[in-house]
Structures are given as structure tokens and as C-alpha cells.
Amino acid sequence: MMHNNEDWQHDAKKLAEELIELAGELIKQTNKPWQDRHSKIQDELADVTWRLDRMLDWYDKKAIVKRMTHKWGNKDGSGS
């Protein structure tokens, strides 16, 4: 099973860490809107994007796109 794979576990842990860091920056920004955390949020978004891209290698990308299209529609906003 893939979830017992050490590489998958590493990628999953690193993605979770980056998501937590992004969440922390978003919470800080919403709690203190007078502070400018734009750069830090942008950095964390980049880290999450990179790690998420690594995780996507473990999954069926076509199934993910199908789910996204079904849930949120196409790029033009149309969907179910």
C-alpha cells in the first residue's frame, strides 16, 4: 500500500508542515490586519504549491481534475 511507502510518508508530512505554516500566517494576518504579511503568505503559498505538486505524483491527476470540475465547475465557472 502506498501509505506505507517511506517516500509517500515524507511527502505527506512535509506538505502537512507547510500547510500548518501557511495557516499560521493567514491567521496572523486576519488577527492583525494592520500588519503586512503579504510576503510571508506568498512564501508559504509557494512552499505549499511545491509540496502539493510532489504529493500529486502519488495520485490519479485525472480523477482529481474530474472532482474539481464536478465540485467547482470549469474555469469559466460552469459546473454541476
C-alpha positions, 0 to 999 in steps of 0.5 A: 500500500502506498501509505506505507511507502517511506517516500509517500510518508515524507511527502505527506508530512512535509506538505502537512508542515507547510500547510500548518505554516501557511495557516499560521500566517493567514491567521496572523494576518486576519488577527492583525490586519494592520500588519503586512504579511503579504510576503510571508503568505506568498512564501508559504503559498509557494512552499505549499504549491511545491509540496502539493505538486510532489504529493500529486505524483502519488495520485490519479491527476485525472480523477482529481481534475474530474472532482474539481470540475464536478465540485467547482465547475470549469474555469469559466465557472460552469459546473454541476 
